[in-house]
Amino acid sequence: MSPTPSFSSKFILITGANSGIGKATALSLATLNPAQLWIAGRNVESGHAAVAEIKAMGGYPGTTPQGHELQFGTNHVGHALLLKLLTPTLLSTAETTGLTPRVISVSSRGHAHTAALPDGGIAFDTLKYSQTDLSGVNKYTQSKLANVLYARQYALHYPQILTVAIHPGDVLTEIFNKGAEGGDEQIKYLAREVAPKRCGSLEEGIKNGVWAATAEGVLSGRYYEPVGVLGMGSELSKDTGLGEKLWAWTQREMQGWEL
């Protein structure tokens, strides 16, 4: 039997998929992780139930409406676009007031876990797909590496604005509950077994961000761990070539989006 071909770029529509053979077919094809899987049926309620069942299988990936891998699109591209739209105001504020606006990007120490990253740190070739060849952890750490790289690049392009990336610490937030509900097996293990034992309170989790937003002597373009600790960024996060590649890729993806 020949190996199953990759479905990472496939878009699938199945009619009558709210029950019976159609639903069973949808459940089976979902395990191949296509880029998108659409189901159609006469009954809205059972159709939504079928969608929920497919998602509950865990690990079924997705993309943003703009076509980016869901975590990368959410954690990096969306924030980069917001920052692009705010940049003229930030620059105007710096010029008219003489003050230095600050931008704090929330990353994670996960960005430095080389073993959890795709080859090269960021899998640029498949960022416009659901990246079914990567685990949920791969996708998360990739997006967090992008946060650190982009903060460094933004600081270079806009020295009038103080820009840093931070790790808030290991905090037990709702992201772990959501991960347990719909993530792959790695995410479920982290959410159910590791997080409750190792994560601290929200009160602890805000300290590094508040420090970065208010303290004197914060260095633009750098990465800080709690609280105000330098020197913990990975070598990849300091890679000028990778940072420039991410900057150029991101600018292309944001073309046409203006206020």
C-alpha positions in Angstrom: 0.0 0.0 0.0 1.4 3.4 -1.0 1.8 6.0 1.8 -1.0 8.4 2.4 -0.3 11.7 0.6 -0.1 15.0 2.4 -3.4 16.8 2.8 -1.9 19.9 4.3 -2.9 22.0 1.3 -6.2 20.3 0.6 -9.7 21.9 1.0 -12.4 19.3 1.5 -16.3 19.8 1.3 -18.5 16.8 2.4 -22.3 17.0 2.0 -24.6 15.1 4.3 -21.8 15.1 6.9 -24.0 15.7 9.9 -24.7 12.0 10.3 -24.2 8.5 8.8 -21.6 7.8 6.2 -21.0 11.5 5.5 -20.1 12.2 9.1 -17.9 9.1 9.4 -16.1 10.1 6.3 -15.5 13.6 7.7 -14.2 12.2 10.9 -11.8 9.9 9.0 -10.5 12.6 6.6 -10.1 15.0 9.6 -7.3 12.7 10.8 -5.3 13.6 7.7 -5.3 17.2 8.8 -6.4 19.0 5.6 -6.0 22.8 5.4 -9.7 23.1 5.7 -12.6 20.7 6.1 -16.2 21.9 5.4 -19.3 19.8 6.2 -22.8 20.5 4.9 -26.1 19.1 6.1 -29.8 19.8 6.3 -29.9 20.1 10.0 -28.0 23.0 11.6 -28.0 21.6 15.1 -26.6 18.2 14.2 -24.2 19.9 11.8 -22.7 22.0 14.7 -22.6 18.8 16.8 -20.6 17.1 14.0 -18.2 20.0 13.9 -17.7 19.9 17.6 -17.0 16.2 17.5 -14.4 16.6 14.8 -12.7 19.4 16.8 -12.8 17.3 20.0 -10.7 14.7 18.3 -7.7 16.9 19.1 -4.9 18.1 17.0 -7.1 19.3 14.1 -5.2 22.3 12.9 -6.5 25.5 11.4 -5.6 28.8 9.7 -6.7 32.3 10.2 -9.2 33.9 7.8 -6.1 35.4 6.1 -4.6 31.9 5.6 -1.9 31.9 8.2 -1.2 28.9 10.5 -3.6 29.7 13.4 -1.1 30.2 16.3 1.4 32.1 14.1 -1.4 34.2 12.7 -2.7 35.0 16.2 0.5 35.3 18.2 2.6 37.1 15.6 0.9 38.4 12.4 -2.2 39.9 14.1 -0.1 41.7 16.7 2.4 42.9 14.0 -0.5 44.3 12.0 -1.9 46.1 15.1 1.5 47.5 15.8 1.8 48.6 12.1 -1.5 50.5 12.4 -0.5 52.1 15.6 3.1 53.1 14.6 2.2 56.5 13.0 0.5 57.5 16.2 3.4 56.3 18.3 5.9 58.2 16.2 3.8 61.3 16.3 3.6 61.0 20.1 7.3 60.7 20.4 7.9 63.7 18.2 5.3 66.0 19.7 5.8 65.2 23.4 9.5 64.2 23.6 8.5 61.1 25.4 9.3 57.5 24.4 6.3 55.3 23.8 6.8 51.6 24.8 5.7 48.4 23.2 5.9 45.2 25.2 5.5 41.9 23.4 4.5 38.9 25.5 6.7 36.0 24.4 7.7 32.9 26.3 10.9 31.1 27.4 9.6 28.4 25.1 11.1 30.3 22.2 14.5 29.1 23.4 13.6 25.4 23.5 15.4 24.4 20.3 14.2 20.8 20.4 10.6 22.1 20.3 11.1 24.4 17.3 10.9 23.4 13.6 14.2 23.3 11.7 15.6 26.8 11.4 13.3 28.2 14.0 10.4 29.2 11.8 9.0 27.1 8.9 8.4 30.0 6.5 7.5 27.7 3.6 4.3 26.4 5.3 3.2 29.4 7.3 0.3 29.9 4.8 -1.0 26.4 5.7 -2.1 24.6 8.8 1.4 23.1 9.2 0.1 19.6 9.9 3.7 18.2 10.0 4.3 20.2 13.2 3.0 19.6 16.7 1.0 22.1 18.7 4.1 22.7 20.8 6.2 23.3 17.6 3.7 25.9 16.4 3.5 27.7 19.7 7.3 28.0 20.2 7.7 29.1 16.6 5.3 31.9 17.2 7.0 32.9 20.5 10.3 33.0 18.8 8.8 35.3 16.2 7.7 37.7 19.0 11.3 38.0 20.2 12.8 38.4 16.8 10.2 41.0 15.7 10.6 43.1 18.8 14.4 43.3 18.1 13.7 44.2 14.4 11.0 46.8 15.3 13.4 48.5 17.7 16.0 48.8 14.9 13.5 50.2 12.5 11.9 52.6 15.0 14.5 53.7 17.5 12.1 56.4 18.7 10.0 53.7 20.3 11.1 51.5 23.2 10.3 47.9 22.2 10.9 44.8 24.2 9.8 41.1 24.4 9.2 39.5 27.8 8.4 36.2 29.4 5.8 36.7 32.1 6.8 33.5 33.9 5.0 30.2 34.0 1.4 31.3 34.9 -1.7 29.1 35.2 -4.1 30.9 32.8 -7.1 29.8 30.7 -4.8 28.9 27.8 -4.1 25.6 29.5 -7.8 24.8 29.9 -8.4 25.5 26.2 -5.3 23.5 25.3 -6.6 20.5 27.2 -9.9 20.7 25.4 -8.7 20.9 21.8 -4.9 20.5 21.7 -2.8 17.6 20.6 -1.4 15.0 23.0 1.6 17.2 23.9 -0.5 20.2 24.7 -3.0 18.0 26.7 -0.1 16.6 28.8 1.3 20.1 29.5 -2.1 21.4 30.4 -3.2 18.5 32.7 0.1 17.3 34.2 2.8 20.0 34.1 1.0 23.3 34.3 -0.8 22.8 37.6 2.4 21.7 39.3 4.8 24.3 37.9 2.8 27.5 37.2 2.4 30.5 39.5 -0.3 33.0 40.1 -1.6 35.8 37.9 -0.2 38.3 40.5 3.3 36.9 39.8 2.7 36.8 36.1 2.1 40.5 35.6 5.2 41.7 37.3 7.6 41.5 34.4 5.3 43.3 32.0 4.6 46.0 34.5 8.3 46.4 35.1 9.0 46.7 31.4 6.2 49.2 31.0 7.4 51.5 33.8 11.0 51.0 34.9 14.0 53.1 34.0 16.9 51.6 32.1 14.8 49.2 30.0 16.8 48.4 26.8 15.0 48.5 23.5 15.1 45.5 21.3 15.9 43.1 24.2 14.2 40.1 25.8 13.6 40.0 29.5 12.6 37.2 31.9 11.1 37.8 35.3 11.8 40.3 36.6 14.0 42.4 34.4 16.5 39.7 33.7 18.6 39.9 30.5 20.7 37.3 28.8 18.1 34.5 28.6 17.2 34.9 24.9 18.2 32.0 22.6 20.8 32.3 19.9 18.1 32.1 17.3 16.3 35.0 18.8 19.5 37.1 18.2 20.1 35.8 14.6 20.1 38.9 12.5 19.5 37.0 9.2 16.5 35.2 10.7 15.1 38.5 12.1 15.5 40.3 8.8 13.8 37.4 7.0 10.9 37.5 9.4 10.6 41.3 9.1 10.5 41.2 5.3 8.0 38.3 5.3 5.7 40.1 7.8 5.8 43.3 5.8 4.7 41.5 2.7 1.9 39.8 4.5 0.6 43.1 5.8 0.6 44.9 2.5 -2.7 46.6 1.7 -3.7 46.9 5.4 -3.9 50.5 6.3 -6.1 52.8 8.5 
